[in-house]
Amino acid sequence: MKKILFLIFAFVGFLFATININTATIDELKSLNGVGDAKANAIIEYRNEQNFTSIEDIKKVKGIGDKIYDSIKDSISVE
């Protein structure tokens, strides 16, 4: 029974895990809704110059506006 509960909690945690935009790989960034190669590369270029201090900072990246931000804000984090 304990193993089943552990697996359920682990699975739920995985489903609700967020992607840290300060450390994410290009593939992790591309898994976000509306983010392809160009936007993922732009995110990486931006963070190479300065870290994101809040998730809203991602809107400073060229090509990421309110629409994309609204679709990914629950999936990203800065740690």
mmCIF file of the N, C-alpha and C atoms, coordinates in Angstrom:
data_MODEL
# 
_entry.id   MODEL 
# 
loop_
_atom_site.group_PDB 
_atom_site.id 
_atom_site.type_symbol 
_atom_site.label_atom_id 
_atom_site.label_alt_id 
_atom_site.label_comp_id 
_atom_site.label_asym_id 
_atom_site.label_entity_id 
_atom_site.label_seq_id 
_atom_site.pdbx_PDB_ins_code 
_atom_site.Cartn_x 
_atom_site.Cartn_y 
_atom_site.Cartn_z 
_atom_site.occupancy 
_atom_site.B_iso_or_equiv 
_atom_site.pdbx_formal_charge 
_atom_site.auth_seq_id 
_atom_site.auth_comp_id 
_atom_site.auth_asym_id 
_atom_site.auth_atom_id 
_atom_site.pdbx_PDB_model_num 
ATOM 1   N N  . MET A 1 1  ? 0.826  -1.197 0.000   1.00 0.00 ? 1  MET A N  1 
ATOM 2   C CA . MET A 1 1  ? 0.000  0.000  0.000   1.00 0.00 ? 1  MET A CA 1 
ATOM 3   C C  . MET A 1 1  ? 0.867  1.256  0.000   1.00 0.00 ? 1  MET A C  1 
ATOM 4   N N  . LYS A 1 2  ? 1.943  1.236  0.793   1.00 0.00 ? 2  LYS A N  1 
ATOM 5   C CA . LYS A 1 2  ? 2.818  2.401  0.854   1.00 0.00 ? 2  LYS A CA 1 
ATOM 6   C C  . LYS A 1 2  ? 3.473  2.667  -0.495  1.00 0.00 ? 2  LYS A C  1 
ATOM 7   N N  . LYS A 1 3  ? 3.824  1.592  -1.196  1.00 0.00 ? 3  LYS A N  1 
ATOM 8   C CA . LYS A 1 3  ? 4.448  1.750  -2.512  1.00 0.00 ? 3  LYS A CA 1 
ATOM 9   C C  . LYS A 1 3  ? 3.483  2.390  -3.503  1.00 0.00 ? 3  LYS A C  1 
ATOM 10  N N  . ILE A 1 4  ? 2.242  2.001  -3.438  1.00 0.00 ? 4  ILE A N  1 
ATOM 11  C CA . ILE A 1 4  ? 1.244  2.564  -4.340  1.00 0.00 ? 4  ILE A CA 1 
ATOM 12  C C  . ILE A 1 4  ? 1.061  4.053  -4.059  1.00 0.00 ? 4  ILE A C  1 
ATOM 13  N N  . LEU A 1 5  ? 0.955  4.423  -2.794  1.00 0.00 ? 5  LEU A N  1 
ATOM 14  C CA . LEU A 1 5  ? 0.815  5.835  -2.437  1.00 0.00 ? 5  LEU A CA 1 
ATOM 15  C C  . LEU A 1 5  ? 2.030  6.639  -2.881  1.00 0.00 ? 5  LEU A C  1 
ATOM 16  N N  . PHE A 1 6  ? 3.210  6.082  -2.694  1.00 0.00 ? 6  PHE A N  1 
ATOM 17  C CA . PHE A 1 6  ? 4.432  6.767  -3.131  1.00 0.00 ? 6  PHE A CA 1 
ATOM 18  C C  . PHE A 1 6  ? 4.411  7.002  -4.632  1.00 0.00 ? 6  PHE A C  1 
ATOM 19  N N  . LEU A 1 7  ? 4.035  5.989  -5.387  1.00 0.00 ? 7  LEU A N  1 
ATOM 20  C CA . LEU A 1 7  ? 3.987  6.122  -6.850  1.00 0.00 ? 7  LEU A CA 1 
ATOM 21  C C  . LEU A 1 7  ? 2.963  7.163  -7.282  1.00 0.00 ? 7  LEU A C  1 
ATOM 22  N N  . ILE A 1 8  ? 1.842  7.203  -6.612  1.00 0.00 ? 8  ILE A N  1 
ATOM 23  C CA . ILE A 1 8  ? 0.815  8.201  -6.939  1.00 0.00 ? 8  ILE A CA 1 
ATOM 24  C C  . ILE A 1 8  ? 1.340  9.605  -6.677  1.00 0.00 ? 8  ILE A C  1 
ATOM 25  N N  . PHE A 1 9  ? 1.955  9.829  -5.519  1.00 0.00 ? 9  PHE A N  1 
ATOM 26  C CA . PHE A 1 9  ? 2.495  11.152 -5.203  1.00 0.00 ? 9  PHE A CA 1 
ATOM 27  C C  . PHE A 1 9  ? 3.628  11.535 -6.142  1.00 0.00 ? 9  PHE A C  1 
ATOM 28  N N  . ALA A 1 10 ? 4.469  10.583 -6.499  1.00 0.00 ? 10 ALA A N  1 
ATOM 29  C CA . ALA A 1 10 ? 5.569  10.854 -7.425  1.00 0.00 ? 10 ALA A CA 1 
ATOM 30  C C  . ALA A 1 10 ? 5.026  11.243 -8.788  1.00 0.00 ? 10 ALA A C  1 
ATOM 31  N N  . PHE A 1 11 ? 3.997  10.542 -9.254  1.00 0.00 ? 11 PHE A N  1 
ATOM 32  C CA . PHE A 1 11 ? 3.403  10.840 -10.551 1.00 0.00 ? 11 PHE A CA 1 
ATOM 33  C C  . PHE A 1 11 ? 2.741  12.218 -10.555 1.00 0.00 ? 11 PHE A C  1 
ATOM 34  N N  . VAL A 1 12 ? 2.013  12.535 -9.512  1.00 0.00 ? 12 VAL A N  1 
ATOM 35  C CA . VAL A 1 12 ? 1.361  13.844 -9.409  1.00 0.00 ? 12 VAL A CA 1 
ATOM 36  C C  . VAL A 1 12 ? 2.416  14.947 -9.350  1.00 0.00 ? 12 VAL A C  1 
ATOM 37  N N  . GLY A 1 13 ? 3.486  14.733 -8.615  1.00 0.00 ? 13 GLY A N  1 
ATOM 38  C CA . GLY A 1 13 ? 4.569  15.712 -8.553  1.00 0.00 ? 13 GLY A CA 1 
ATOM 39  C C  . GLY A 1 13 ? 5.193  15.934 -9.906  1.00 0.00 ? 13 GLY A C  1 
ATOM 40  N N  . PHE A 1 14 ? 5.359  14.864 -10.671 1.00 0.00 ? 14 PHE A N  1 
ATOM 41  C CA . PHE A 1 14 ? 5.916  14.974 -12.015 1.00 0.00 ? 14 PHE A CA 1 
ATOM 42  C C  . PHE A 1 14 ? 4.990  15.774 -12.921 1.00 0.00 ? 14 PHE A C  1 
ATOM 43  N N  . LEU A 1 15 ? 3.699  15.557 -12.805 1.00 0.00 ? 15 LEU A N  1 
ATOM 44  C CA . LEU A 1 15 ? 2.745  16.274 -13.653 1.00 0.00 ? 15 LEU A CA 1 
ATOM 45  C C  . LEU A 1 15 ? 2.749  17.770 -13.392 1.00 0.00 ? 15 LEU A C  1 
ATOM 46  N N  . PHE A 1 16 ? 2.974  18.150 -12.157 1.00 0.00 ? 16 PHE A N  1 
ATOM 47  C CA . PHE A 1 16 ? 2.901  19.558 -11.805 1.00 0.00 ? 16 PHE A CA 1 
ATOM 48  C C  . PHE A 1 16 ? 4.266  20.204 -11.638 1.00 0.00 ? 16 PHE A C  1 
ATOM 49  N N  . ALA A 1 17 ? 5.322  19.526 -12.047 1.00 0.00 ? 17 ALA A N  1 
ATOM 50  C CA . ALA A 1 17 ? 6.671  20.085 -11.968 1.00 0.00 ? 17 ALA A CA 1 
ATOM 51  C C  . ALA A 1 17 ? 6.794  21.241 -12.945 1.00 0.00 ? 17 ALA A C  1 
ATOM 52  N N  . THR A 1 18 ? 7.540  22.242 -12.535 1.00 0.00 ? 18 THR A N  1 
ATOM 53  C CA . THR A 1 18 ? 7.754  23.384 -13.412 1.00 0.00 ? 18 THR A CA 1 
ATOM 54  C C  . THR A 1 18 ? 9.162  23.354 -13.966 1.00 0.00 ? 18 THR A C  1 
ATOM 55  N N  . ILE A 1 19 ? 9.349  24.062 -15.049 1.00 0.00 ? 19 ILE A N  1 
ATOM 56  C CA . ILE A 1 19 ? 10.649 24.145 -15.695 1.00 0.00 ? 19 ILE A CA 1 
ATOM 57  C C  . ILE A 1 19 ? 11.325 25.428 -15.228 1.00 0.00 ? 19 ILE A C  1 
ATOM 58  N N  . ASN A 1 20 ? 12.513 25.284 -14.673 1.00 0.00 ? 20 ASN A N  1 
ATOM 59  C CA . ASN A 1 20 ? 13.293 26.441 -14.224 1.00 0.00 ? 20 ASN A CA 1 
ATOM 60  C C  . ASN A 1 20 ? 13.918 27.084 -15.458 1.00 0.00 ? 20 ASN A C  1 
ATOM 61  N N  . ILE A 1 21 ? 13.465 28.271 -15.808 1.00 0.00 ? 21 ILE A N  1 
ATOM 62  C CA . ILE A 1 21 ? 13.938 28.915 -17.039 1.00 0.00 ? 21 ILE A CA 1 
ATOM 63  C C  . ILE A 1 21 ? 15.373 29.411 -16.930 1.00 0.00 ? 21 ILE A C  1 
ATOM 64  N N  . ASN A 1 22 ? 15.944 29.407 -15.734 1.00 0.00 ? 22 ASN A N  1 
ATOM 65  C CA . ASN A 1 22 ? 17.351 29.779 -15.573 1.00 0.00 ? 22 ASN A CA 1 
ATOM 66  C C  . ASN A 1 22 ? 18.302 28.612 -15.833 1.00 0.00 ? 22 ASN A C  1 
ATOM 67  N N  . THR A 1 23 ? 17.792 27.391 -15.822 1.00 0.00 ? 23 THR A N  1 
ATOM 68  C CA . THR A 1 23 ? 18.660 26.225 -15.988 1.00 0.00 ? 23 THR A CA 1 
ATOM 69  C C  . THR A 1 23 ? 18.177 25.231 -17.036 1.00 0.00 ? 23 THR A C  1 
ATOM 70  N N  . ALA A 1 24 ? 17.027 25.452 -17.610 1.00 0.00 ? 24 ALA A N  1 
ATOM 71  C CA . ALA A 1 24 ? 16.426 24.484 -18.532 1.00 0.00 ? 24 ALA A CA 1 
ATOM 72  C C  . ALA A 1 24 ? 17.255 24.300 -19.795 1.00 0.00 ? 24 ALA A C  1 
ATOM 73  N N  . THR A 1 25 ? 17.232 23.082 -20.288 1.00 0.00 ? 25 THR A N  1 
ATOM 74  C CA . THR A 1 25 ? 17.882 22.786 -21.562 1.00 0.00 ? 25 THR A CA 1 
ATOM 75  C C  . THR A 1 25 ? 16.989 23.274 -22.699 1.00 0.00 ? 25 THR A C  1 
ATOM 76  N N  . ILE A 1 26 ? 17.547 23.283 -23.884 1.00 0.00 ? 26 ILE A N  1 
ATOM 77  C CA . ILE A 1 26 ? 16.760 23.712 -25.047 1.00 0.00 ? 26 ILE A CA 1 
ATOM 78  C C  . ILE A 1 26 ? 15.557 22.792 -25.245 1.00 0.00 ? 26 ILE A C  1 
ATOM 79  N N  . ASP A 1 27 ? 15.730 21.499 -25.025 1.00 0.00 ? 27 ASP A N  1 
ATOM 80  C CA . ASP A 1 27 ? 14.611 20.566 -25.183 1.00 0.00 ? 27 ASP A CA 1 
ATOM 81  C C  . ASP A 1 27 ? 13.523 20.797 -24.137 1.00 0.00 ? 27 ASP A C  1 
ATOM 82  N N  . GLU A 1 28 ? 13.930 21.097 -22.911 1.00 0.00 ? 28 GLU A N  1 
ATOM 83  C CA . GLU A 1 28 ? 12.940 21.399 -21.869 1.00 0.00 ? 28 GLU A CA 1 
ATOM 84  C C  . GLU A 1 28 ? 12.166 22.660 -22.225 1.00 0.00 ? 28 GLU A C  1 
ATOM 85  N N  . LEU A 1 29 ? 12.866 23.677 -22.724 1.00 0.00 ? 29 LEU A N  1 
ATOM 86  C CA . LEU A 1 29 ? 12.192 24.915 -23.107 1.00 0.00 ? 29 LEU A CA 1 
ATOM 87  C C  . LEU A 1 29 ? 11.241 24.681 -24.273 1.00 0.00 ? 29 LEU A C  1 
ATOM 88  N N  . LYS A 1 30 ? 11.648 23.853 -25.220 1.00 0.00 ? 30 LYS A N  1 
ATOM 89  C CA . LYS A 1 30 ? 10.800 23.564 -26.376 1.00 0.00 ? 30 LYS A CA 1 
ATOM 90  C C  . LYS A 1 30 ? 9.564  22.763 -26.002 1.00 0.00 ? 30 LYS A C  1 
ATOM 91  N N  . SER A 1 31 ? 9.559  22.156 -24.833 1.00 0.00 ? 31 SER A N  1 
ATOM 92  C CA . SER A 1 31 ? 8.377  21.419 -24.397 1.00 0.00 ? 31 SER A CA 1 
ATOM 93  C C  . SER A 1 31 ? 7.269  22.361 -23.929 1.00 0.00 ? 31 SER A C  1 
ATOM 94  N N  . LEU A 1 32 ? 7.607  23.636 -23.754 1.00 0.00 ? 32 LEU A N  1 
ATOM 95  C CA . LEU A 1 32 ? 6.603  24.620 -23.332 1.00 0.00 ? 32 LEU A CA 1 
ATOM 96  C C  . LEU A 1 32 ? 5.710  24.995 -24.511 1.00 0.00 ? 32 LEU A C  1 
ATOM 97  N N  . ASN A 1 33 ? 4.455  25.234 -24.232 1.00 0.00 ? 33 ASN A N  1 
ATOM 98  C CA . ASN A 1 33 ? 3.479  25.590 -25.249 1.00 0.00 ? 33 ASN A CA 1 
ATOM 99  C C  . ASN A 1 33 ? 3.881  26.881 -25.976 1.00 0.00 ? 33 ASN A C  1 
ATOM 100 N N  . GLY A 1 34 ? 4.048  26.812 -27.283 1.00 0.00 ? 34 GLY A N  1 
ATOM 101 C CA . GLY A 1 34 ? 4.364  27.996 -28.069 1.00 0.00 ? 34 GLY A CA 1 
ATOM 102 C C  . GLY A 1 34 ? 5.840  28.320 -28.174 1.00 0.00 ? 34 GLY A C  1 
ATOM 103 N N  . VAL A 1 35 ? 6.696  27.478 -27.602 1.00 0.00 ? 35 VAL A N  1 
ATOM 104 C CA . VAL A 1 35 ? 8.140  27.726 -27.643 1.00 0.00 ? 35 VAL A CA 1 
ATOM 105 C C  . VAL A 1 35 ? 8.784  26.692 -28.558 1.00 0.00 ? 35 VAL A C  1 
ATOM 106 N N  . GLY A 1 36 ? 9.382  27.195 -29.630 1.00 0.00 ? 36 GLY A N  1 
ATOM 107 C CA . GLY A 1 36 ? 10.103 26.330 -30.557 1.00 0.00 ? 36 GLY A CA 1 
ATOM 108 C C  . GLY A 1 36 ? 11.588 26.626 -30.483 1.00 0.00 ? 36 GLY A C  1 
ATOM 109 N N  . ASP A 1 37 ? 12.305 26.241 -31.537 1.00 0.00 ? 37 ASP A N  1 
ATOM 110 C CA . ASP A 1 37 ? 13.756 26.426 -31.566 1.00 0.00 ? 37 ASP A CA 1 
ATOM 111 C C  . ASP A 1 37 ? 14.169 27.882 -31.373 1.00 0.00 ? 37 ASP A C  1 
ATOM 112 N N  . ALA A 1 38 ? 13.556 28.777 -32.130 1.00 0.00 ? 38 ALA A N  1 
ATOM 113 C CA . ALA A 1 38 ? 13.963 30.183 -32.094 1.00 0.00 ? 38 ALA A CA 1 
ATOM 114 C C  . ALA A 1 38 ? 13.735 30.808 -30.721 1.00 0.00 ? 38 ALA A C  1 
ATOM 115 N N  . LYS A 1 39 ? 12.568 30.580 -30.148 1.00 0.00 ? 39 LYS A N  1 
ATOM 116 C CA . LYS A 1 39 ? 12.265 31.165 -28.836 1.00 0.00 ? 39 LYS A CA 1 
ATOM 117 C C  . LYS A 1 39 ? 13.105 30.524 -27.735 1.00 0.00 ? 39 LYS A C  1 
ATOM 118 N N  . ALA A 1 40 ? 13.330 29.219 -27.829 1.00 0.00 ? 40 ALA A N  1 
ATOM 119 C CA . ALA A 1 40 ? 14.166 28.540 -26.835 1.00 0.00 ? 40 ALA A CA 1 
ATOM 120 C C  . ALA A 1 40 ? 15.585 29.098 -26.885 1.00 0.00 ? 40 ALA A C  1 
ATOM 121 N N  . ASN A 1 41 ? 16.111 29.299 -28.079 1.00 0.00 ? 41 ASN A N  1 
ATOM 122 C CA . ASN A 1 41 ? 17.445 29.881 -28.211 1.00 0.00 ? 41 ASN A CA 1 
ATOM 123 C C  . ASN A 1 41 ? 17.482 31.314 -27.701 1.00 0.00 ? 41 ASN A C  1 
ATOM 124 N N  . ALA A 1 42 ? 16.415 32.072 -27.941 1.00 0.00 ? 42 ALA A N  1 
ATOM 125 C CA . ALA A 1 42 ? 16.353 33.452 -27.451 1.00 0.00 ? 42 ALA A CA 1 
ATOM 126 C C  . ALA A 1 42 ? 16.328 33.481 -25.923 1.00 0.00 ? 42 ALA A C  1 
ATOM 127 N N  . ILE A 1 43 ? 15.624 32.543 -25.309 1.00 0.00 ? 43 ILE A N  1 
ATOM 128 C CA . ILE A 1 43 ? 15.587 32.456 -23.842 1.00 0.00 ? 43 ILE A CA 1 
ATOM 129 C C  . ILE A 1 43 ? 16.985 32.170 -23.307 1.00 0.00 ? 43 ILE A C  1 
ATOM 130 N N  . ILE A 1 44 ? 17.678 31.239 -23.933 1.00 0.00 ? 44 ILE A N  1 
ATOM 131 C CA . ILE A 1 44 ? 19.029 30.889 -23.488 1.00 0.00 ? 44 ILE A CA 1 
ATOM 132 C C  . ILE A 1 44 ? 19.990 32.058 -23.672 1.00 0.00 ? 44 ILE A C  1 
ATOM 133 N N  . GLU A 1 45 ? 19.889 32.763 -24.801 1.00 0.00 ? 45 GLU A N  1 
ATOM 134 C CA . GLU A 1 45 ? 20.741 33.930 -25.023 1.00 0.00 ? 45 GLU A CA 1 
ATOM 135 C C  . GLU A 1 45 ? 20.485 35.001 -23.966 1.00 0.00 ? 45 GLU A C  1 
ATOM 136 N N  . TYR A 1 46 ? 19.215 35.237 -23.658 1.00 0.00 ? 46 TYR A N  1 
ATOM 137 C CA . TYR A 1 46 ? 18.873 36.236 -22.648 1.00 0.00 ? 46 TYR A CA 1 
ATOM 138 C C  . TYR A 1 46 ? 19.472 35.858 -21.302 1.00 0.00 ? 46 TYR A C  1 
ATOM 139 N N  . ARG A 1 47 ? 19.296 34.614 -20.891 1.00 0.00 ? 47 ARG A N  1 
ATOM 140 C CA . ARG A 1 47 ? 19.770 34.216 -19.561 1.00 0.00 ? 47 ARG A CA 1 
ATOM 141 C C  . ARG A 1 47 ? 21.286 34.114 -19.486 1.00 0.00 ? 47 ARG A C  1 
ATOM 142 N N  . ASN A 1 48 ? 21.967 33.996 -20.618 1.00 0.00 ? 48 ASN A N  1 
ATOM 143 C CA . ASN A 1 48 ? 23.429 34.027 -20.618 1.00 0.00 ? 48 ASN A CA 1 
ATOM 144 C C  . ASN A 1 48 ? 23.943 35.410 -20.228 1.00 0.00 ? 48 ASN A C  1 
ATOM 145 N N  . GLU A 1 49 ? 23.140 36.437 -20.490 1.00 0.00 ? 49 GLU A N  1 
ATOM 146 C CA . GLU A 1 49 ? 23.525 37.798 -20.138 1.00 0.00 ? 49 GLU A CA 1 
ATOM 147 C C  . GLU A 1 49 ? 23.048 38.177 -18.738 1.00 0.00 ? 49 GLU A C  1 
ATOM 148 N N  . GLN A 1 50 ? 21.886 37.679 -18.350 1.00 0.00 ? 50 GLN A N  1 
ATOM 149 C CA . GLN A 1 50 ? 21.357 37.942 -17.006 1.00 0.00 ? 50 GLN A CA 1 
ATOM 150 C C  . GLN A 1 50 ? 20.320 36.897 -16.663 1.00 0.00 ? 50 GLN A C  1 
ATOM 151 N N  . ASN A 1 51 ? 20.298 36.490 -15.408 1.00 0.00 ? 51 ASN A N  1 
ATOM 152 C CA . ASN A 1 51 ? 19.324 35.511 -14.955 1.00 0.00 ? 51 ASN A CA 1 
ATOM 153 C C  . ASN A 1 51 ? 17.944 36.128 -14.871 1.00 0.00 ? 51 ASN A C  1 
ATOM 154 N N  . PHE A 1 52 ? 16.963 35.283 -15.008 1.00 0.00 ? 52 PHE A N  1 
ATOM 155 C CA . PHE A 1 52 ? 15.584 35.700 -14.778 1.00 0.00 ? 52 PHE A CA 1 
ATOM 156 C C  . PHE A 1 52 ? 15.390 35.788 -13.272 1.00 0.00 ? 52 PHE A C  1 
ATOM 157 N N  . THR A 1 53 ? 14.807 36.876 -12.800 1.00 0.00 ? 53 THR A N  1 
ATOM 158 C CA . THR A 1 53 ? 14.552 37.011 -11.361 1.00 0.00 ? 53 THR A CA 1 
ATOM 159 C C  . THR A 1 53 ? 13.093 36.733 -11.020 1.00 0.00 ? 53 THR A C  1 
ATOM 160 N N  . SER A 1 54 ? 12.233 36.757 -12.017 1.00 0.00 ? 54 SER A N  1 
ATOM 161 C CA . SER A 1 54 ? 10.827 36.396 -11.839 1.00 0.00 ? 54 SER A CA 1 
ATOM 162 C C  . SER A 1 54 ? 10.349 35.767 -13.146 1.00 0.00 ? 54 SER A C  1 
ATOM 163 N N  . ILE A 1 55 ? 9.269  35.035 -13.080 1.00 0.00 ? 55 ILE A N  1 
ATOM 164 C CA . ILE A 1 55 ? 8.790  34.399 -14.302 1.00 0.00 ? 55 ILE A CA 1 
ATOM 165 C C  . ILE A 1 55 ? 8.320  35.438 -15.319 1.00 0.00 ? 55 ILE A C  1 
ATOM 166 N N  . GLU A 1 56 ? 7.896  36.597 -14.843 1.00 0.00 ? 56 GLU A N  1 
ATOM 167 C CA . GLU A 1 56 ? 7.448  37.657 -15.747 1.00 0.00 ? 56 GLU A CA 1 
ATOM 168 C C  . GLU A 1 56 ? 8.586  38.185 -16.618 1.00 0.00 ? 56 GLU A C  1 
ATOM 169 N N  . ASP A 1 57 ? 9.825  38.021 -16.157 1.00 0.00 ? 57 ASP A N  1 
ATOM 170 C CA . ASP A 1 57 ? 10.986 38.477 -16.940 1.00 0.00 ? 57 ASP A CA 1 
ATOM 171 C C  . ASP A 1 57 ? 11.066 37.802 -18.300 1.00 0.00 ? 57 ASP A C  1 
ATOM 172 N N  . ILE A 1 58 ? 10.441 36.657 -18.451 1.00 0.00 ? 58 ILE A N  1 
ATOM 173 C CA . ILE A 1 58 ? 10.509 35.952 -19.726 1.00 0.00 ? 58 ILE A CA 1 
ATOM 174 C C  . ILE A 1 58 ? 9.879  36.788 -20.845 1.00 0.00 ? 58 ILE A C  1 
ATOM 175 N N  . LYS A 1 59 ? 9.003  37.723 -20.479 1.00 0.00 ? 59 LYS A N  1 
ATOM 176 C CA . LYS A 1 59 ? 8.387  38.593 -21.485 1.00 0.00 ? 59 LYS A CA 1 
ATOM 177 C C  . LYS A 1 59 ? 9.390  39.590 -22.057 1.00 0.00 ? 59 LYS A C  1 
ATOM 178 N N  . LYS A 1 60 ? 10.574 39.704 -21.461 1.00 0.00 ? 60 LYS A N  1 
ATOM 179 C CA . LYS A 1 60 ? 11.624 40.572 -21.985 1.00 0.00 ? 60 LYS A CA 1 
ATOM 180 C C  . LYS A 1 60 ? 12.351 39.923 -23.164 1.00 0.00 ? 60 LYS A C  1 
ATOM 181 N N  . VAL A 1 61 ? 12.127 38.635 -23.344 1.00 0.00 ? 61 VAL A N  1 
ATOM 182 C CA . VAL A 1 61 ? 12.749 37.893 -24.446 1.00 0.00 ? 61 VAL A CA 1 
ATOM 183 C C  . VAL A 1 61 ? 11.965 38.180 -25.727 1.00 0.00 ? 61 VAL A C  1 
ATOM 184 N N  . LYS A 1 62 ? 12.702 38.500 -26.787 1.00 0.00 ? 62 LYS A N  1 
ATOM 185 C CA . LYS A 1 62 ? 12.059 38.800 -28.060 1.00 0.00 ? 62 LYS A CA 1 
ATOM 186 C C  . LYS A 1 62 ? 11.221 37.607 -28.517 1.00 0.00 ? 62 LYS A C  1 
ATOM 187 N N  . GLY A 1 63 ? 9.979  37.878 -28.855 1.00 0.00 ? 63 GLY A N  1 
ATOM 188 C CA . GLY A 1 63 ? 9.081  36.833 -29.334 1.00 0.00 ? 63 GLY A CA 1 
ATOM 189 C C  . GLY A 1 63 ? 8.184  36.237 -28.269 1.00 0.00 ? 63 GLY A C  1 
ATOM 190 N N  . ILE A 1 64 ? 8.396  36.610 -27.016 1.00 0.00 ? 64 ILE A N  1 
ATOM 191 C CA . ILE A 1 64 ? 7.545  36.100 -25.934 1.00 0.00 ? 64 ILE A CA 1 
ATOM 192 C C  . ILE A 1 64 ? 6.709  37.264 -25.412 1.00 0.00 ? 64 ILE A C  1 
ATOM 193 N N  . GLY A 1 65 ? 5.448  37.231 -25.754 1.00 0.00 ? 65 GLY A N  1 
ATOM 194 C CA . GLY A 1 65 ? 4.534  38.279 -25.319 1.00 0.00 ? 65 GLY A CA 1 
ATOM 195 C C  . GLY A 1 65 ? 3.530  37.742 -24.320 1.00 0.00 ? 65 GLY A C  1 
ATOM 196 N N  . ASP A 1 66 ? 2.497  38.525 -24.111 1.00 0.00 ? 66 ASP A N  1 
ATOM 197 C CA . ASP A 1 66 ? 1.482  38.165 -23.116 1.00 0.00 ? 66 ASP A CA 1 
ATOM 198 C C  . ASP A 1 66 ? 0.793  36.844 -23.435 1.00 0.00 ? 66 ASP A C  1 
ATOM 199 N N  . LYS A 1 67 ? 0.521  36.592 -24.720 1.00 0.00 ? 67 LYS A N  1 
ATOM 200 C CA . LYS A 1 67 ? -0.201 35.367 -25.086 1.00 0.00 ? 67 LYS A CA 1 
ATOM 201 C C  . LYS A 1 67 ? 0.603  34.122 -24.736 1.00 0.00 ? 67 LYS A C  1 
ATOM 202 N N  . ILE A 1 68 ? 1.860  34.090 -25.123 1.00 0.00 ? 68 ILE A N  1 
ATOM 203 C CA . ILE A 1 68 ? 2.693  32.922 -24.797 1.00 0.00 ? 68 ILE A CA 1 
ATOM 204 C C  . ILE A 1 68 ? 2.922  32.857 -23.294 1.00 0.00 ? 68 ILE A C  1 
ATOM 205 N N  . TYR A 1 69 ? 3.193  34.001 -22.679 1.00 0.00 ? 69 TYR A N  1 
ATOM 206 C CA . TYR A 1 69 ? 3.408  34.017 -21.226 1.00 0.00 ? 69 TYR A CA 1 
ATOM 207 C C  . TYR A 1 69 ? 2.210  33.418 -20.500 1.00 0.00 ? 69 TYR A C  1 
ATOM 208 N N  . ASP A 1 70 ? 1.005  33.822 -20.885 1.00 0.00 ? 70 ASP A N  1 
ATOM 209 C CA . ASP A 1 70 ? -0.191 33.298 -20.228 1.00 0.00 ? 70 ASP A CA 1 
ATOM 210 C C  . ASP A 1 70 ? -0.319 31.793 -20.385 1.00 0.00 ? 70 ASP A C  1 
ATOM 211 N N  . SER A 1 71 ? 0.168  31.262 -21.504 1.00 0.00 ? 71 SER A N  1 
ATOM 212 C CA . SER A 1 71 ? 0.030  29.814 -21.712 1.00 0.00 ? 71 SER A CA 1 
ATOM 213 C C  . SER A 1 71 ? 1.121  29.008 -21.007 1.00 0.00 ? 71 SER A C  1 
ATOM 214 N N  . ILE A 1 72 ? 2.230  29.662 -20.599 1.00 0.00 ? 72 ILE A N  1 
ATOM 215 C CA . ILE A 1 72 ? 3.316  28.912 -19.960 1.00 0.00 ? 72 ILE A CA 1 
ATOM 216 C C  . ILE A 1 72 ? 3.574  29.288 -18.504 1.00 0.00 ? 72 ILE A C  1 
ATOM 217 N N  . LYS A 1 73 ? 2.948  30.332 -18.008 1.00 0.00 ? 73 LYS A N  1 
ATOM 218 C CA . LYS A 1 73 ? 3.279  30.839 -16.673 1.00 0.00 ? 73 LYS A CA 1 
ATOM 219 C C  . LYS A 1 73 ? 3.118  29.806 -15.558 1.00 0.00 ? 73 LYS A C  1 
ATOM 220 N N  . ASP A 1 74 ? 2.210  28.878 -15.716 1.00 0.00 ? 74 ASP A N  1 
ATOM 221 C CA . ASP A 1 74 ? 2.026  27.846 -14.690 1.00 0.00 ? 74 ASP A CA 1 
ATOM 222 C C  . ASP A 1 74 ? 3.030  26.697 -14.832 1.00 0.00 ? 74 ASP A C  1 
ATOM 223 N N  . SER A 1 75 ? 3.784  26.704 -15.932 1.00 0.00 ? 75 SER A N  1 
ATOM 224 C CA . SER A 1 75 ? 4.724  25.627 -16.208 1.00 0.00 ? 75 SER A CA 1 
ATOM 225 C C  . SER A 1 75 ? 6.180  26.034 -15.972 1.00 0.00 ? 75 SER A C  1 
ATOM 226 N N  . ILE A 1 76 ? 6.419  27.306 -15.628 1.00 0.00 ? 76 ILE A N  1 
ATOM 227 C CA . ILE A 1 76 ? 7.791  27.774 -15.471 1.00 0.00 ? 76 ILE A CA 1 
ATOM 228 C C  . ILE A 1 76 ? 8.047  28.296 -14.068 1.00 0.00 ? 76 ILE A C  1 
ATOM 229 N N  . SER A 1 77 ? 9.330  28.330 -13.724 1.00 0.00 ? 77 SER A N  1 
ATOM 230 C CA . SER A 1 77 ? 9.736  28.875 -12.426 1.00 0.00 ? 77 SER A CA 1 
ATOM 231 C C  . SER A 1 77 ? 11.140 29.458 -12.557 1.00 0.00 ? 77 SER A C  1 
ATOM 232 N N  . VAL A 1 78 ? 11.518 30.220 -11.573 1.00 0.00 ? 78 VAL A N  1 
ATOM 233 C CA . VAL A 1 78 ? 12.902 30.697 -11.427 1.00 0.00 ? 78 VAL A CA 1 
ATOM 234 C C  . VAL A 1 78 ? 13.323 30.319 -10.018 1.00 0.00 ? 78 VAL A C  1 
ATOM 235 N N  . GLU A 1 79 ? 14.461 29.683 -9.901  1.00 0.00 ? 79 GLU A N  1 
ATOM 236 C CA . GLU A 1 79 ? 14.908 29.248 -8.578  1.00 0.00 ? 79 GLU A CA 1 
ATOM 237 C C  . GLU A 1 79 ? 16.318 29.693 -8.332  1.00 0.00 ? 79 GLU A C  1 
# 
